[in-house]
Amino acid sequence: MKTQPVAQPFSPRSSQLEAHLVQRYRRWQSWDRFAYKHIKGARLVAILEETGGAARRGVEIGVGPGGVASVVSGSVGRLVGLDLSPDALVTASAHCAGLPVSLVRASGFVLPFATSSLDLVYCSQVLHLFTNATRFALMREVARVLRPDGRFVFDMKNRVAHPLQYLRASSRKRAIVYPTPVEVLTLLEASGFGEVHVFPGLLPRCRWIRMPNVALFRRLAHTRFYVARPAALRR
Ligand SMILES: C[S@@+](CC[C@H](N)C(=O)[O-])C[C@H]1O[C@@H](n2cnc3c(N)ncnc32)[C@H](O)[C@@H]1O
């Protein structure tokens, strides 16, 4: 497993944001709570199974220390984990040692992949870092690299499961971390996705990997997973 250099230059505006994010996640270097990430990875795998099964070629944007990728790699023929933070990639490299995961330093806004070349792009705890405008930019880039039958899977925090954090947050932070499901669906549609299904993530204090996709669980889960497929006539 090799960590490769940044594949493409960043635009000046996104590089500022990216420098900020790399700094913000420096503290994740020694982050050692893999148990939760392994359960989350297993939940993601269950959702993949419910929506079409394993993928041949997949990418995780914002792989971080690799906890989710280490589990999802069992369901993807070739998995590439991308991150901006070299430190996160070093941790991921150790955590995913021996698994079929390649690690690349690159930005989710400028994916180093050809148009229509991937079956799966997923993120865990990444899209809540951005504004709606930057989420839109990332979704457009994901739509570009996905094959017409590919899937984009990502989670968003659920404000119902985080009432104190939500109430304490400034209006700017609320807009970044807790976009409404309608906003997320609108962004997906505008960036070229058609069919979207929403699934509950993990329930608080509960390690259920498989659970019925019912409204009560979607309301209570820490996060909601969105599974989006490119719109048929997007090009
Ligand atoms: C909250 S961590 C999540 C890590 C991992 N997905 C997980 O669930 O354990 C967010 C990660 O996204 C990375 N990141 C932030 N912005 C990014 C971007 N534009 N492109 C690639 N990675 C990014 C950060 O460096 C950080 O490692």
The ligand as a Gaussian input file, in Angstrom:
#p B3LYP/6-31G(d) Opt

LIG

0 1
 C      -14.375000      13.665000      10.340000
 S      -13.035000      12.998000       9.405000
 C      -13.801000      11.452000       8.881000
 C      -12.796000      10.387000       8.582000
 C      -13.375000       9.045000       8.135000
 N      -14.191000       9.178000       6.967000
 C      -14.160000       8.406000       9.251000
 O      -15.404000       8.376000       9.228000
 O      -13.502000       7.933000      10.185000
 C      -13.026000      13.980000       7.949000
 C      -11.850000      13.698000       7.035000
 O      -12.080000      14.342000       5.790000
 C      -10.842000      14.875000       5.327000
 N      -11.170000      15.951000       4.363000
 C      -11.697000      17.154000       4.625000
 N      -11.877000      17.845000       3.502000
 C      -11.467000      17.049000       2.495000
 C      -11.399000      17.201000       1.072000
 N      -11.792000      18.317000       0.473000
 N      -10.914000      16.192000       0.344000
 C      -10.491000      15.041000       0.944000
 N      -10.532000      14.841000       2.270000
 C      -11.007000      15.832000       3.044000
 C      -10.157000      15.351000       6.593000
 O       -8.758000      15.497000       6.397000
 C      -10.524000      14.226000       7.566000
 O       -9.574000      13.185000       7.561000

